[in-house]
């Protein structure tokens, strides 16, 4: 079949509540708004974040999820995002204000995790009896950072919980390279390993980022494949 040609008109500007708004992607790069066939197309992530809504992409079901309660498929503590699924959160407190898009791209557990952790540093301790390591590769990018500040991330940025919602202590180990640690300015991204220590009998541990001081909110991720 012959390829179909469409006519696209760019250069469209946005004004939200009386203020000019330039949509940007997760790396902070401006994204075009355009019109085709009488319909104006706007980047869904940028416009949703402009109204304070979190956005997630479920690659498995090819579903865009807007807001934490936008559909029955929304991710939360009871239903953490699977490995490979990114979530977006707006962080705002007295110290910092920014938007983070995060995913866990890989997990290793048990012997696989310990092999890499042991190779990273000979002084790393083996897991205690009844426990085992999970090594998760975490990816994050930031945008909409206020006042041109740098946002810091490290292994303590995420907290692990058991299947029945009991907090795990963060182990003190030297993770293998690349390590999940660094400061990001607007548009920056980081990917690296974080080690967790969980019960061997725990079938579905999970981790959270960005929860409030009282434990509410945040974005939740499964630590199992």
C-alpha positions, 0 to 999 in steps of 0.5 A: 500500500502507498504511504499516506502523506499528512499535512502538519502545521507547527509553530503553535504556542500554548497559554495556560491560565494566562501564562505562556507554557512551553512543553518539554520532554523528560530531558528538558528539551522543548517539544513542538505543538502542531496541528494536522487535519483540524486537530491540535496535538500536544505532548501528553506528559508535558500537558499533564504535568502542567496540571500537576498530574503524574504520568506513567507508561505501561509498555506491556499493555501500551497504556498511558496512565495519568494521575495516581487514580486515573484507572484500575491499572494505576500503580501504588503500594498494593500494585507496584509498577513492573520492572521496565515501567516508568513512573513520573512524580512531582516532588515539592517540599521546603527544600526542592521542587522538581519532576522525576521520571523513574523506572527499575530497568533490571533486577537480580536476586539471590546468588546472581545479585551476590556475585555482582556485589561480592565482585564490586568490593571484597569487603562486602558482607554476605547476606545474613541467614534467611536473607538475600540481596536484590540488586536493582538498576534504577533509572531517573531523569529530572525536569521542571527543577526550580531555581536551577538547583541540583537534585541529589540521588543515591541508594537511600533515595528508595526504600524497600518494603516486604510483600506485607508492607514492612520496611526493610533496612537499607544495607551498607554495601558497595554496589557495582558500577554504575552506582546509583548516585549523583546530582542532576540539573534540569534535564539530567538523567542517571542510571545505576545499581541499588542493593536491597536486603530482603527475606528469602521467603518474601515473594514480592518485595517492592520499593518506593520513591518520593513518599511523604514523611507520613508514608503517603504517596510516592511511586512504587516499583516491584523488585521482582521480574 
